Amino acid sequence: MPAMNWNWKRLAMAAAMAVAAQGAAAAVPLPALGANPAEVSVSGLSAGGFMAVQLHVAYSATFKRGAGVVAGGPYYCAEGSVLNATGRCMTHASSIPVSTLVSTTNSWAASGAIDPVSNLSGSKVYLFSGTSDNTVKQPVMDDLKTYYQSFVPAVNTVYKNNLGAGHAMVTDDYGGACATTASPYINNCGFDLAGEILTHLYGPLNARNNGTLGGTFTEFNQGEFSGGSGMAATGWLYTPAACAAGSGNSCRVHVVLHGCKQNYTDVGDQYVKKTGYNRWADTNNIVLVYPQTSTAATNSCWDWWGYGSVNYAKKSGPQMAAVKAMVDRVTGGGGGSALPAPTGVGTSGATSSSMVIGWTAVVGASGYNVYRGGSKVNASPVAGTSYTDTGLAPSTSYSWTVTGLTAANAEGAMSAAATGTTTGGSGGGTCFTASNYAHTVAGRAYALWGLTYAYGSGQSMGLWNIYVTTTLKQTGPNYYVIGSC
C-alpha cells in the first residue's frame, strides 16, 4: 500500500504539472487596453491586504484612487522581520510602532524610494476587519487606520469592523460560514464587500450584473513582469466588453490581490471568479487585474515581510515593480509615462565592490536611469544598455531597477527588479558555521514553515534542524549571507 500511495501521488503530481504547463503555454501577453491611468486602485486580503497597502503607499502616484484592505496592517509593519510579521503584525502580541512607520514612510518618500506622500491626500481607503478574525486581529487594523490618519483625510476613510467574519474575503452569496477561517477563505456573510470597496473608491456605481458576465477572462503571461520572485507564470485579467483594446481611456483599473494559500494553484478560480468583483466591474467599466503568487512563495503569500527582497516594500521590490508594470501595460503607458518599462534587466560581473547591470533597449529611449534599492545611482543619464554600480559592500545582496528617458528627459515606467550579490572581500565580515537550528537560536537566521532563512539577505539555508550545517558571513548589522571568509 505505501508504494501504491506513492505511485498515485507521483501520477497526481505529474498530472498537475501537465495542467500547469498547459496553462502557461496558453497564456497570452497582458494587453495594452489604454485604460485611464488616473483611475487606478488596489485591494487585497491578508497578505494581499498588506501588499495592497505597500502598493498604495509606495506607488501613490499610480494608485491614485486608493486602496481596500481586508485584514491587513500598516505599511512596513514587519520592518523586514518574520518575527514581527507573525507577532505584532498578526496577533498584536506586542505593540506596532506606528509613529516609527510613519517616519520611515516620510523618509523613504524624501529619498525617492517611494512616491511623494502628498499623493495620498487625494486617495480613499476602505478598511475591513471581522470580529471573528483571529489570524490578523482587529488591533492590527486599528493601527492601520491610525497610520493612514497621517496621510489620508478622515473623510476619505471607511472602517467596517462590526461584522462577525473570520479571516476571509466576504461576499453576500458565496463561500463558507461567516465566522469560519478555512480554505478557500471566502465567506458568505450576507455582505457585498467587493461592492462596498469599489463604491467607496470610485463613488456611486451602476447596479452589478447578477447574470452572465459580458466581459472576458484572460490568463496572461506574468513572467515578462516578474522573472519569478515568488510569482506564478500566469495571472488573470477580467475585461468588460466596453474596455476591449482600442476603447479609449474611459475604463478604470482595479488590482485584486489574493491572500496566503489562495492563489490559482491553491483554490482554482474561486478568488478570481467568486469574490464579487467581476459583476461590479462588468457594469461599471472597471478592468480587474488578478496577479498571482506561485506555490514557491512562502505559503503562497505576497512578500510583505522580506522573504524575497530587502527592498520588498519599496518601489524597487521585485513583486512591487512587477504589479506596477502590469498596471502600466493595461493603462497603455504607465500613468502618462511615454516609455514602457525596460525588460531583460539582469546583473553580471560581480566584484567585492561593484556590479554590472544590463537591460534590453527601449524603443524611443534617449537614455536610462538606474536605481539601487529605490535610489538613483547614476549622476547623468546612461547612454547605453549597461551600467557599472560601484561603492558596494562585499558579500552583500542588492536590487536594481531601470527606467527609460525620453529626449525631453521624461521618465518612463520602472522595470522589474534584478538582484545580485557582490563577492567576498579581504578581511570583510565574520563567519559562523553551525547547524541551521543553532543559527536561529543565535539570531543569525529565522525559521518559517520548516525552512531556514538568513537574516538580512533572506537567503534560503535549507531545512530547519540540527543536521543541516551552513556557514553564514555577517556583512553588516543583522545582515548575513551564505558564504565563507
Buried (B, 14 or more C-beta within 10 A) or exposed (E): EEEEEEEEEEEEEEEEEEEBEEBBEEBEEBBBBBBBBEBBBBBBBBBBBBBBBBBBBBBBBBBBBBBBBBBBBBBBBBBBBBBBBBBBBBBBEEEBBBEEBBEBBBEBBEEBBBBEBEBBEEBBBBBBBBEBBEBBBBBBBBBBBBBBBBBBBEEBBBBBBEBEBBBBBBBBEBBBBBBBBEEBBBBBBEBBBBBBBBBBBBEEBEEBBEEEBEBEBBBBBBBBBBBBBBBBBBBBBBBBEBBBEEBEBEBBBBBBBBBBBBBBBBBEEBBBBBBBBBBBBBBBBBBBBBBBBBBEBBBBBBBBBBBBBBBBBBBBBBBBBBBBBBBBBBBBBBBEBBBBBBBBBBBEEBBBBBBBBBBEEBEEBBBBBBBBBBEBBBEEBBEEBBBEBEEBBBBBBBBBBBBBBBEEEBBBBBBBBBBBBBBBBEEBBEBBEBBBBBBBEEEBBBBBEEBBBBBBBBBBBBEBEEEBEBBBBBBEEEBBBBBEB
